[in-house]
Amino acid sequence: MSTEARREEIIRILMGGTKTTAPKLSIQLGVSISTINRDLLVLTVERGYPIDTETGRAGGVYMRDFRHAHKHILSQEQIRALNTVMITTDPETAGALQSILHAYA
């Protein structure tokens, strides 16, 4: 998995509302905890994602209320078109289209 693909996967995981930990992400993505921490730093500082971390027993990594610049960039016509295609396609493609709608609509 490329660096960019891994970072996109981290965002996808966190956008799902899941609170996780750097060690869990490292196992899930097959990289070191240091790599995950660098990815989180890039995603937060350079790209502006609202990723928070909490220490302690109930701590973890999570994304607070997500309002990234790419949200809400699809027009209503584009949303309708994607929804139409979702109805007529295979489940895997429908899932991918649903994630696009979740990220950009």
Secondary structure, DSSP 8 states (H G I E B T S, - for coil): --HHHHHHHHHHHHHTT--B-HHHHHHHHTS-HHHHHHHHHIIIIIT---EEEE-STT-EEEE-S---TTTT-S-HHHHHHHHHHHHHS-HHHHHHHHHHHHHH-
